[in-house]
Amino acid sequence: MLNEFKAFIMRGNVLDLAIAVIIGAAFGKIVTSLTEDILMPVIGKVFGGLDFSSYFLVLGDVPANLEGSTDYAALKAAGVPLLGYGEFVTQAVNFLIVAFIIFLLIRAVNRVMPKAEEAPAAEAADIALLREIRDELRANRGA
């Protein structure tokens, strides 16, 4: 069983998947930074705020020391129930950016990669045998 597991892990597809997950995590950090540090402040400015993630509704009691606070992270850390629609918008935009970039990458790879030629269908065994017999008969006639 251990040898079967080792063979499974060492298959190319599993290693390719592991590499893809690692690269995807690093790529996700880049996209998160692009979204949070560049795009969302611009979008927030257009819509009248500097940070989209600071848009939320308070759904419960706020501790006295945080009364009137607009710090989403501090209120969330204090356990205040919040409806963080701004954070949701940030994550939705993040997803759309990742999906669009992956679409562009796949589109570019498909254009660069040569199209695989379709291999002719394998000949049936009986047809191959008949061809060999024919070729032998032709060779014997000429001899």
FENMO-V489648 format. One record per run of one state. SS is the DSSP state (~ for helix, > for strand, _ for the rest). FROM is the first residue (numbers start at 1). TO is the last residue. Records with the same first field share a line. If there is no record, write none. Layout:
# FENMO-V489648
SS=FROM-TO, FROM-TO
This chain:
# FENMO-V489648
_=1-1, 10-11, 47-51, 55-56, 59-63, 67-71, 78-81, 84-84, 113-124, 143-143
~=2-9, 12-46, 52-54, 64-66, 72-77, 85-112, 125-142
>=57-58, 82-83
